[in-house]
């Protein structure tokens, strides 16, 4: 290797060492908290804004949201929490996990929920963990119930000349596979499973809204309610938007002045440099999202308002 190549290699290694060193020097301070705070407005004691938008999160997105809830609960500097919900709901298990975390948060400090234009089914479920619920008069909420959709493709496969052989041990092992219609026994098994999830929803609403269980049952036929109707029925406390809910959270915490903050994932130096590239690469097309939906489990229980979209 000639002298020029050696110099170029040394120069390259030197630049890389400098970049790595700056990355370590400039990365966010390690505080033991995974989320850094961005001040939206105000000054004084902290109020955290948590945002739950779109379908109830799963996977890493769920872990991230629960981590934010945990940080807000454990940080003694946080005096109140404002929860903004804009969601048609989602999977049963994840919805209950969020509700449990929010309930623990409200036991530690005031949590006030502000519903968006659509906060129904699982979106409403999680909001019942809050001490008080505000909702715009024209918003859609309610939709208390549980649902599952099972695409049944046996007719399509037959038209395509495709025959699927299923080998199994256990008479009900292939139920809800979508490869054949449900038998009466299979339907009864799944219906009992759904009934358990439905009863859990009723209990969460009754506890959170301080309503008799039978009163909630009478309201829980899956229908949606306007925000105005929800307040009249006791499913929400007051008509109002995010601003009114924010003021109420401050009142409950006894805050005359406060700083509203949002949690964001801290980025290191290299992440900042590569952010645009990473964002571009992580984008997904409509086709990719559809394929991901089709590869998911066919049968799953959801607290979801279908008028808010399947995904």
C-alpha positions in Angstrom: 0.0 0.0 0.0 1.5 3.3 -1.0 1.9 6.4 1.2 -1.2 8.2 -0.1 -3.4 5.3 0.6 -2.0 5.0 4.1 -2.7 8.7 4.7 -6.2 8.4 3.4 -6.9 5.4 5.6 -5.5 7.2 8.7 -7.5 10.3 7.9 -10.7 8.2 7.6 -10.1 6.4 10.9 -9.4 9.8 12.5 -12.7 11.2 11.3 -14.6 8.2 12.5 -13.0 8.4 15.9 -13.9 12.1 16.1 -17.5 11.4 15.1 -17.9 8.6 17.7 -16.3 10.7 20.4 -18.6 13.7 19.6 -21.6 11.3 19.6 -20.7 10.2 23.1 -20.0 13.7 24.3 -23.2 15.2 22.8 -25.7 12.4 23.4 -28.5 13.2 25.9 -27.5 13.2 29.6 -28.1 9.8 31.2 -30.8 10.4 33.8 -32.2 6.9 34.3 -35.3 8.1 32.4 -35.8 7.0 28.8 -37.9 10.0 27.8 -36.7 13.6 27.6 -39.1 16.5 28.2 -40.0 19.1 25.6 -41.7 22.2 27.1 -44.8 23.1 25.1 -45.6 26.2 27.1 -45.7 27.8 30.6 -43.3 27.6 33.5 -43.4 26.2 37.0 -44.4 22.7 38.2 -44.7 20.1 35.5 -47.9 18.7 33.9 -47.3 15.9 31.3 -49.3 15.6 28.1 -49.7 11.9 27.1 -51.2 11.3 23.6 -52.9 8.2 22.5 -53.8 8.6 18.8 -54.8 6.0 16.3 -55.4 2.3 17.1 -54.5 1.0 20.5 -50.7 0.4 20.1 -49.1 -3.0 20.1 -45.6 -4.3 20.3 -42.8 -1.7 20.7 -45.3 1.2 20.4 -47.2 -0.2 23.4 -44.0 -0.6 25.4 -43.1 3.0 24.6 -46.5 4.3 25.8 -46.4 2.3 29.0 -42.9 3.6 29.6 -44.1 7.2 29.3 -46.9 6.4 31.8 -44.4 4.9 34.2 -42.1 7.8 34.0 -44.9 10.3 34.6 -46.0 8.3 37.6 -42.5 7.9 39.2 -41.3 11.4 38.6 -41.9 13.5 41.7 -41.7 16.6 39.7 -44.8 15.8 37.7 -47.8 17.1 39.5 -50.6 16.3 37.0 -51.2 14.4 33.7 -53.3 15.3 30.8 -54.4 12.4 28.5 -55.5 13.2 25.0 -57.3 10.2 23.4 -58.1 10.1 19.6 -58.7 6.4 19.0 -61.3 3.9 17.8 -59.8 1.3 20.1 -57.9 -1.9 19.4 -56.9 -5.3 20.8 -58.4 -6.3 24.1 -55.2 -7.3 26.0 -53.3 -4.2 25.1 -56.2 -2.0 25.9 -56.4 -3.5 29.4 -52.7 -3.1 29.9 -52.9 0.6 29.2 -56.0 1.0 31.4 -54.1 -0.6 34.4 -51.1 1.6 33.9 -53.2 4.8 33.7 -55.2 3.7 36.8 -52.0 3.4 38.8 -50.9 6.8 37.5 -54.1 8.4 38.6 -53.7 7.0 42.1 -50.4 8.8 42.3 -51.4 12.2 40.8 -54.4 13.7 39.0 -55.1 12.3 35.5 -57.7 14.1 33.4 -58.7 12.7 29.9 -59.6 14.8 26.9 -61.4 12.9 24.2 -60.9 13.8 20.6 -63.3 13.6 17.7 -63.4 9.8 17.9 -62.6 8.1 21.2 -64.8 5.0 21.1 -64.6 1.4 22.3 -61.0 0.8 23.5 -60.4 4.5 23.1 -63.1 5.2 25.6 -62.1 2.2 27.8 -58.6 3.6 28.5 -60.1 7.1 29.3 -62.2 5.6 32.1 -59.0 5.3 34.1 -58.9 9.1 34.4 -60.2 11.0 37.4 -62.4 13.1 35.1 -63.2 12.9 31.4 -63.9 15.9 29.1 -65.4 15.4 25.6 -66.5 17.8 22.8 -70.3 17.9 22.4 -70.0 16.5 18.8 -67.4 13.8 19.4 -68.1 10.1 18.9 -67.6 8.0 22.0 -69.1 5.0 23.7 -69.3 1.8 21.5 -69.0 -0.3 24.6 -68.6 -3.9 23.4 -66.2 -6.4 22.0 -65.8 -7.6 18.4 -63.9 -10.0 16.2 -63.8 -10.4 12.5 -62.8 -13.8 10.9 -62.3 -13.8 7.1 -63.7 -17.1 5.9 -61.9 -17.9 2.6 -63.0 -21.5 1.9 -65.3 -20.4 -1.0 -62.6 -18.4 -2.6 -60.0 -21.2 -2.3 -62.5 -23.6 -3.9 -63.0 -21.3 -6.9 -59.2 -21.1 -7.3 -58.9 -24.8 -7.2 -57.0 -24.8 -3.9 -57.6 -27.4 -1.3 -56.1 -27.2 2.2 -55.5 -30.3 4.2 -55.4 -29.7 8.0 -53.9 -32.3 10.3 -54.7 -31.9 13.9 -55.0 -33.5 17.3 -57.8 -31.9 19.2 -61.2 -31.4 17.7 -61.2 -27.6 18.0 -57.6 -27.0 17.1 -58.3 -25.3 13.8 -61.3 -23.2 14.9 -61.3 -19.6 13.6 -58.7 -20.5 11.0 -60.8 -19.0 8.2 -60.4 -22.2 6.2 -63.9 -23.4 7.0 -67.1 -22.0 8.5 -67.4 -22.1 12.3 -69.3 -25.0 13.7 -71.9 -24.4 16.4 -69.5 -25.7 19.0 -66.7 -23.5 17.9 -69.0 -20.5 17.8 -70.1 -21.2 21.4 -66.5 -21.5 22.6 -65.5 -18.2 21.0 -68.7 -16.5 22.2 -67.8 -17.4 25.8 -64.4 -16.0 25.3 -65.9 -12.7 24.0 -68.4 -12.6 26.9 -65.5 -12.5 29.4 -63.9 -9.6 27.6 -67.3 -7.8 27.5 -67.9 -8.2 31.2 -64.4 -6.8 31.9 -65.3 -3.7 29.8 -68.5 -3.2 31.8 -66.6 -3.5 35.1 -64.0 -0.9 34.0 -66.7 1.6 33.0 -68.7 1.0 36.1 -65.6 1.5 38.4 -64.2 4.4 36.5 -67.5 6.3 36.1 -68.9 5.3 39.5 -72.0 3.8 37.9 -74.0 0.7 38.8 -73.0 -2.2 36.7 -76.5 -2.8 35.4 -76.8 0.8 34.4 -73.6 0.4 32.3 -75.0 -2.9 30.9 -78.0 -1.0 29.6 -75.8 1.5 27.8 -73.4 -1.1 26.4 -75.1 -2.5 23.3 -72.2 -1.3 21.1 -73.8 1.9 20.0 -71.9 5.2 19.8 -72.9 8.3 21.7 -72.2 12.0 21.0 -70.2 13.8 23.6 -73.3 15.6 24.7 -75.1 12.3 25.2 -72.1 10.8 27.0 -72.2 13.6 29.6 -75.9 13.3 30.1 -75.6 9.5 30.6 -72.7 9.8 33.1 -70.1 8.3 30.7 -68.1 11.6 30.8 -67.9 14.5 33.2 -68.1 17.7 31.2 -68.3 19.0 27.6 -65.0 20.5 26.6 -61.8 20.3 24.7 -58.1 19.8 25.6 -57.8 23.3 27.0 -60.6 22.8 29.5 -59.2 19.4 30.5 -55.8 21.0 31.0 -57.2 23.7 33.3 -59.1 21.1 35.3 -56.0 19.0 35.8 -54.2 22.0 37.1 -57.1 22.7 39.5 -57.0 19.1 40.8 -53.3 19.4 41.4 -53.5 22.8 43.0 -51.3 24.4 40.4 -51.6 28.2 39.8 -48.8 28.1 37.3 -47.4 25.1 35.5 -45.2 23.9 32.6 -46.9 21.6 30.1 -44.4 19.1 28.7 -44.4 16.3 26.2 -42.1 13.2 26.3 -39.9 12.5 23.3 -37.3 9.9 22.7 -33.8 11.4 23.1 -31.5 11.2 20.1 -27.7 10.8 20.1 -25.4 12.8 17.8 -25.3 10.2 15.1 -29.0 9.7 15.2 -29.5 13.4 14.6 -27.2 13.2 11.6 -28.9 10.2 10.2 -32.5 11.0 11.1 -33.7 11.9 7.7 -32.2 8.8 6.1 -33.6 6.5 8.8 -37.0 8.1 8.5 -37.0 7.6 4.8 -36.0 3.9 5.1 -38.6 3.2 7.8 -41.5 4.4 5.7 -44.0 1.8 4.5 -46.3 1.7 1.5 -50.0 1.0 1.6 -49.3 -2.5 0.0 -46.8 -3.3 2.8 -49.3 -2.3 5.5 -52.0 -4.4 3.9 -49.7 -7.4 3.7 -48.8 -6.9 7.4 -52.5 -6.9 8.2 -53.1 -10.1 6.3 -50.3 -11.9 8.0 -51.6 -11.2 11.5 -53.6 -13.7 13.5 -57.1 -14.1 11.9 -58.9 -14.2 15.2 -58.4 -11.7 17.9 -60.8 -9.9 20.3 -60.9 -6.1 20.0 -62.5 -3.2 21.8 -62.9 -1.4 18.5 -65.4 0.9 16.9 -65.4 -0.3 13.2 -66.6 3.1 12.0 -63.2 4.4 13.1 -61.5 2.0 10.6 -60.1 -1.5 10.7 -56.5 -0.3 11.0 
